[in-house]
Amino acid sequence: MAIGLDIGSSAVRAAELDQRRGGSVRLTHYGEVGLPPGAVVDGDVLEPTVVADALRELWKVSGIRNRCVAVGLASQKVTVREIDLPDMPDADLADAVRLQAQEQLPMPIDEALLDFVVVERYPVADDRFNVRVLLVAAEKDMVDRLLAPVTTAKLRPVLVDLDAFALLRSLAGPTATDEVELIVDIGATVTKIAVRRAGSPLFVRMVRLGGDASTAQLQKVLELSWDEAEKAKVDASGSMVAGAEIDPEDERARVLQNGVKRVVTEVRDSLDFFRSQHGDVEVQRVLLSGGASLVPDLAGELQTALELPVEQGDPLGAVDTDRRRRLPAGLDDESLSPAVAVGLALGLLR
């Protein structure tokens, strides 16, 4: 059994996976418990007691018994850098990456937790090769704040992993293809943008942007409570998806459309930057994930701006499809919520 724990801005979510003989994976338990606004902001835990209480409730409602978990990181305080180094034995690579990190990071290296992922080894000249890695650095204090409510809730973190890497696993099918895909996951406060090839990461960026921005704007301009503004946003979104006519002057529609424009701009700029660094790599399609990715017109606007096919990713793509009829109660194939938690659990099964 492997458990992934997603501590998001709007909810905490846990997914338990069981790997059977032959390698097939089944989702055995899943649950989520909402968080009040401000408890977790941009991936940073600000109210540890509130989060710890939500985690205790999560274990009650999900039916999960095991308490060893993989925890996800999603914050602008996490830095991801691409580094090229001469090829060398794996035993020496960690030291070389750490030396390079001192020049690459916007924070003192003794205040950071470091990890890296090998992206590729490629020839340079005269039978020599370079190795390209993605360096991941997180502020120690931020990680401590993330793990504090986890341990308070009597859970045991055995792995801390980047949410973006978890998404790449959960949105993959049973077998990775050679396609190059742009993954865009839009959460409540953080949007994760990543490029993968054959299932492996090539590029990761996290942007402070999400569905809560539209709620906050409606709260301000319409003078509503947070809950009222969230309901106004959801109602307007549902009406637009259903094709109902909405007055162009309706503030709800204007706010949603502005949110779409901001996301499209950030994704287009990120893709342009990736292409400037990887001119020989051609992105073939875009996969959307996250609850805020369902906002009306987003997929169409992205498809037009990027000139690429856009579709919703499958958060259960790595789960044995023959067993989907046995999904945990309350979860169906249409839910986007389990993507990060499932991917974190998959990281423990590697």
Buried (B, 14 or more C-beta within 10 A) or exposed (E): BBBBBBBBBBBBBBBBBBBEEEEBBBBBBBBBBEBEBEBBBBBBBEBBEBBBBBBBBBBEEBEBEEBEBBBBBBBBBBBBBBBEBEEEEEEEBEEBBEEBBEEBBEBEBEEBBBBBBEBEEEEEEEEEEBBBBBBBBBBEEBBEBBBBBBEBBEBEBEBBBBBBBBBBBBBBEEEBEEEBBBBBBBBBBBBBBBBBBEBBBBBBBBBBBBBBBBBBBBBEEEEBEBEBBBBBBEEBBEBBEEEEEBEEEBBBBBBBBEBBEBBBEBBEEBBEEBBEEBEEBEBBBBBBBBBBBBBBBBBEBBBEBBEBEBEBBBBBBBBBBEBBEEBBEEBEEEBBBBBBBBBBBBBBBE
